């Protein structure tokens, strides 16, 4: 089902939409807006999945016994080496 609506854009956004339609990237300005909305919906879904996975990992680590904890210097040692090498240190 298609719903007809009215949207307002800044001059900058309107110019961008017009250019993309003119370049043939999108058939119409409506198609460009629909694609942007689809991307936003996908991003939101992916963010939800990532946050859920992060929360699950935090819960699992909170249940880990204290003797399994690692020192923060050990935890980030590899990252520090990589960054140092990239900086030429």
Secondary structure as the mmCIF struct_conf table of DSSP 4:
data_model
#
loop_
_struct_conf.conf_type_id
_struct_conf.id
_struct_conf.beg_label_comp_id
_struct_conf.beg_label_asym_id
_struct_conf.beg_label_seq_id
_struct_conf.end_label_comp_id
_struct_conf.end_label_asym_id
_struct_conf.end_label_seq_id
HELX_RH_AL_P HELX_RH_AL_P1 UNK A 11 UNK A 22
TURN_TY1_P TURN_TY1_P1 UNK A 23 UNK A 24
BEND BEND1 UNK A 25 UNK A 28
HELX_RH_AL_P HELX_RH_AL_P2 UNK A 29 UNK A 62
TURN_TY1_P TURN_TY1_P2 UNK A 63 UNK A 63
BEND BEND2 UNK A 64 UNK A 64
HELX_RH_3T_P HELX_RH_3T_P1 UNK A 66 UNK A 68
HELX_RH_AL_P HELX_RH_AL_P3 UNK A 72 UNK A 87
TURN_TY1_P TURN_TY1_P3 UNK A 88 UNK A 88
#
